[in-house]
Amino acid sequence: MPDGPVDDAAVLDALFAGSPQGLFVLDADRKVTRYNPSARGVHALPSEDVVGHGVRDFAPGMEPELGQLIDEVLTTGGPVRGRLLRGRSPSDPDRTLAVEVSLFPLRGGPGLVGVVEDVTERQAAANRLAVLSTVHRTVGATLDVRATADALVDALVPNFADAASVDLLDDDPSGAAPPSGPLPTSVPLRRIAFAAPDSVEPSRRTGDSRPFPFPTPYTQVLSDAQARLVQVTPDDPWLATDPDGFAALLGRKVHSMIVAPLTARDTVLGLLTLYRGRVDAFEDADLDVARQAAATAAVHLDNARSYRREHAVASTLQRRLQPGVTPRLSAVETAHVYLPESAGGAWFDVIPLSGTRVALVVGDVAGHGIEAAATMGQLRVALRTLALQDLETDEVLTHLDEVAGQLTAVDSRGTHPYLATCAVTVYDPVSRQCTMTRAGHPAPVLVDPDGSPIHVEVPLGPPLGAEGGAAYVPAVTQLPPGCLIAHVTNGLLGAEEDGDADAVHRLQHVLATPSRPLQELCDTAVYRMAPSRHDDAVLLLARTECLPPDRVGDWTLPADVSVVGTARQLVGQQLAAWGLDDCAFTTEIIVSELVTNAILHGEGPVRLRLIHDEGRLLAEVTDASRAGPHLRHARAGDEGGRGLYIVMRLSAHWGVRHGRQDKTIWSEQRLGERTPDDLLAAVDVFDTAGM
């Protein structure tokens, strides 16, 4: 290499001839005096179209931003570095350029030097990454199908496409998942989401469900589940399959489109379609972006559809497991509101008990979905079974906690430290006694007939299935007729935990007019309580009644077999007073057997109670022994052992109710259902027993 000074002109000639960047020298009149003819964007332009011309003449697509930058440098004398500009390519008007411009003033005279670097590809790659980042960040934030689809098209329009649509296969009415593999070309797809920056209406409106015309790029993608980039021209043969439908597509001057399958777990859920009518058509790199966006969205759409199917199944299961029409009882008048917002495990029950009593139950299983609904069903059946055994309320919850513990042990995947909460109230219309027990659940709200709150402290026991064992303490009070008993879940109170005093006060205010129809009170509670939309809500209302004293016969007899005849006589007199003489023979047999059994196998004096309720007659015998009777079949030569068998045959229902210090054996007969053969049947039973 020869030594010597470097020729500045040679350096400039080499730079202007071989630089990959665009170099431009502008004079004080903003005209180009020299430029790099190999620069991208101007290499196809004749020199005479550039030299001696302003930027506006040969690169109108870069105005006015570039012109403003040139004015700034010539006016201030300071440089401008790294400004990103977009515009049409001077040599190819159908192509958009992204350039990074730096401008430097000339020190030796007026004018400036411009360095222009074509960053179109780099910027396009960055834009594609930004679009995918937006898709990953915004799509799938909820488990709602429509919201997920809307988030997808919003992430793609207008930064990546001029318009975008999502069309999905409708859910199977049976709740089954979509079939695996590609879809038939004739399958109807429902438009779920559409986005475009202008007001042009697409041929398919959101909510429309119909097959795509065949054969078209849409049906081709459905048939092989492969994404397609389609350059659209007016003479494309597939446009003729539906000229009216595709008129909007041509009217928007769409020149390229991408149709990508929404595929999850080898199952095509639908189509994502992207349209461009602006300068740049879709490229192969854009097809990759569409594939990735569709794959990401398909996973979330599949999750949302699975959740919707599970939610529908869980809601159906939950509704089926709730009680049907609540029974009409003499103890209480009831009404309820049940809002299964989240397919959770809230439930309620109204259980008729012996002695005209009633159990009011409200519970709430932790979690949501099918498992919560199934667990709710198991607990509800278990509680109803325990309640019908006439156990005390604290014993019911103690045994139910054991059941919950076993269910928790079977499924240890849950994140809740307990399985469920529950509250049980038993009301007796004869004694007007109300017994309330709760397991981690809000206490019942009590309101007297005047609308004033009744404050009763109901001890809070541990939730069902919680570790550490259970200790449930009942609260007992007497209620006058016309009181309201309100059982609620936290979903109605709008509280995450028990003890929201403000919510309880609002409910007491709603119930302050207890004479209003119960269903009207239930509706008002929903209107004013603003229940949670993320949890099930239950309100069970009961208005207390009192059985008239003249409908109850109550006697205490000494523990002597000689009083059996007296008991029969008292029963006959009471039935005559009630006009039930036709029941006397059967009832006297039942009472004789029950009183005899209590005297022979029980302790202390015997209490005999006869209750005439609506459509039924109840006979109860109580003694001081808690030992339960045993039904057995006496042998032919036995002189006894047939009493309970006779009671069973002559009663519609019978059972044993254990108190804390005594037991009661009861029998129920249905009134108004007796036939002429009933008396003969009673005699036959009496004779068969060998009496």
Secondary structure by P-SEA (a helix, b strand, c coil): cccccccaaaaaaaaaacccbbbbbbcccccccccccccccccccccccccccccccccccccaaaaaaaaaaaaccccccbbbbbbcccccccbbbbbbbbbbbbcccccbbbbbbbaaaaaaaaaaaaaaaaaaacccccccaaaaaaaaaaacccccccbbbbbbccccccccccccccccccbbbbbcccccccccccccccccccccccccaaaaaaaccbbbbbbccccccccccccccaaaaaaacccbbbbbbbccccccccbbbbbbcccccccaaaaaaaaaaaaaaaaaaaaaaaaaaaaaaaaaaaaaacccccccccccccccccccccccccccccccccccbbbbbbbccccccaaaaaaaaaaaaaaaaaaaacccaaaaaaaaaaaaaaaaaacccccccccccbbbbbbbccccbbbbbbcccccbbbbccccbbbbbbcccccccccccbbbbbbbbbccccbbbbbbbcccccccccccaaaaaaaaaaaaccccccaaaaaaaaaacccccccbbbbbbbbbbbbcccccbbbbbbcccccaaaaaaaaaaaaaaaaccccaaaaaaaaaaaaaaaaaaccccbbbbbbbbcccbbbbbbbccccbbbbbbbbccccccccaaaaaaaaccbbbbbbcccbbbbbbbbbccccccaaaaaaaaaaaaacc
